Amino acid sequence: MSIDVTSITNKMITGVRDSVGERWSVIRAIAEPELRKLAQTLEDVQQLYASGEIDATRAFQLVEMQRNTAMSVLRTVEGLGVLTAREAVDAAAHAAGAVVNRLVGFKLI
Amino acid sequence: MRKRLKATLLAAVASIAGCSTYFIATYNPAVDSGATELQQKVDVFLNDLERTAGTPAGAYERNAGTYDELRGDIQTLRELASQQRGNDLTVHSLDLIENNVDKLQAIHADGISPKEIDIVRTLFDTQFRMLVQLENAKKRKES
């Protein structure tokens, strides 16, 4: 049995896409190749196991490392999402600034 | 009516401008350069390990000190990063790298092959690339 890398990649990408919503397009170019590489490493581990070069314990250890790495990708995705959102918030605050400052009579924003 | 509109608008703007959920630490060049140096150190170590795998020079006992060294470097970076408010993502990324160093050490202690080192290298490369990417994004945001 071999791993369908394309299918795993798509599932991972869909999972991330669902979690980051509309910010996806901004970070897609960064996240997709990384997730594709991670899916490939899963296949590499599976092949080493299938050929008897590693045992189940070792396969598990490598998959655990793979899982940590996937988490690293998601941390960065989250950070890029926050920075993107922050830009939107800053833009909104800036746009509202002129109106609000006029209303309160001093430079609040 | 006008007062009510004012109050509503002010509340909305205050909630946007002061939303702490959206806060992320400012760019810290020391964390950025430290992460890049650490990445190079890990890369050199894995290259050496791949070259010497299966020989006395690649034995775990001969390389055990490197793991302590790497953990020390990660801890130094972690302390630096954790001094900044809103740097949880960077700190957690460093924790994940440290966790993978621990796992690599456990694998190495049992014996590691060049093919496994190749997989491990891909994983560390991704982790460091992601860490540096996040730091660079903070930098771009400020410029």
HADDOCK unambig.tbl for C-alpha pairs under 7 A between the chains (distance, minus, plus):
assign (segid A and resid 34 and name CA) (segid B and resid 126 and name CA) 6.76 0.50 0.50
assign (segid A and resid 41 and name CA) (segid B and resid 119 and name CA) 6.14 0.50 0.50
assign (segid A and resid 65 and name CA) (segid B and resid 100 and name CA) 5.64 0.50 0.50
assign (segid A and resid 65 and name CA) (segid B and resid 103 and name CA) 6.99 0.50 0.50
assign (segid A and resid 66 and name CA) (segid B and resid 123 and name CA) 6.48 0.50 0.50
assign (segid A and resid 68 and name CA) (segid B and resid 96 and name CA) 5.78 0.50 0.50
assign (segid A and resid 69 and name CA) (segid B and resid 123 and name CA) 5.99 0.50 0.50
assign (segid A and resid 69 and name CA) (segid B and resid 126 and name CA) 6.93 0.50 0.50
assign (segid A and resid 69 and name CA) (segid B and resid 127 and name CA) 5.72 0.50 0.50
assign (segid A and resid 72 and name CA) (segid B and resid 93 and name CA) 5.50 0.50 0.50
assign (segid A and resid 72 and name CA) (segid B and resid 96 and name CA) 6.71 0.50 0.50
assign (segid A and resid 72 and name CA) (segid B and resid 127 and name CA) 5.71 0.50 0.50
assign (segid A and resid 72 and name CA) (segid B and resid 130 and name CA) 6.70 0.50 0.50
assign (segid A and resid 73 and name CA) (segid B and resid 127 and name CA) 6.99 0.50 0.50
assign (segid A and resid 73 and name CA) (segid B and resid 130 and name CA) 5.97 0.50 0.50
assign (segid A and resid 75 and name CA) (segid B and resid 89 and name CA) 5.80 0.50 0.50
assign (segid A and resid 75 and name CA) (segid B and resid 93 and name CA) 6.70 0.50 0.50
assign (segid A and resid 76 and name CA) (segid B and resid 130 and name CA) 5.85 0.50 0.50
assign (segid A and resid 76 and name CA) (segid B and resid 131 and name CA) 6.77 0.50 0.50
assign (segid A and resid 76 and name CA) (segid B and resid 134 and name CA) 5.57 0.50 0.50
assign (segid A and resid 79 and name CA) (segid B and resid 89 and name CA) 6.69 0.50 0.50
assign (segid A and resid 79 and name CA) (segid B and resid 134 and name CA) 6.54 0.50 0.50
assign (segid A and resid 80 and name CA) (segid B and resid 134 and name CA) 6.72 0.50 0.50
assign (segid A and resid 80 and name CA) (segid B and resid 137 and name CA) 6.91 0.50 0.50
assign (segid A and resid 82 and name CA) (segid B and resid 22 and name CA) 5.72 0.50 0.50
assign (segid A and resid 85 and name CA) (segid B and resid 22 and name CA) 6.88 0.50 0.50
assign (segid A and resid 86 and name CA) (segid B and resid 22 and name CA) 5.65 0.50 0.50
assign (segid A and resid 89 and name CA) (segid B and resid 16 and name CA) 6.23 0.50 0.50
assign (segid A and resid 89 and name CA) (segid B and resid 17 and name CA) 6.90 0.50 0.50
assign (segid A and resid 93 and name CA) (segid B and resid 13 and name CA) 6.46 0.50 0.50
assign (segid A and resid 93 and name CA) (segid B and resid 16 and name CA) 6.94 0.50 0.50
assign (segid A and resid 93 and name CA) (segid B and resid 17 and name CA) 6.16 0.50 0.50
assign (segid A and resid 100 and name CA) (segid B and resid 10 and name CA) 7.00 0.50 0.50
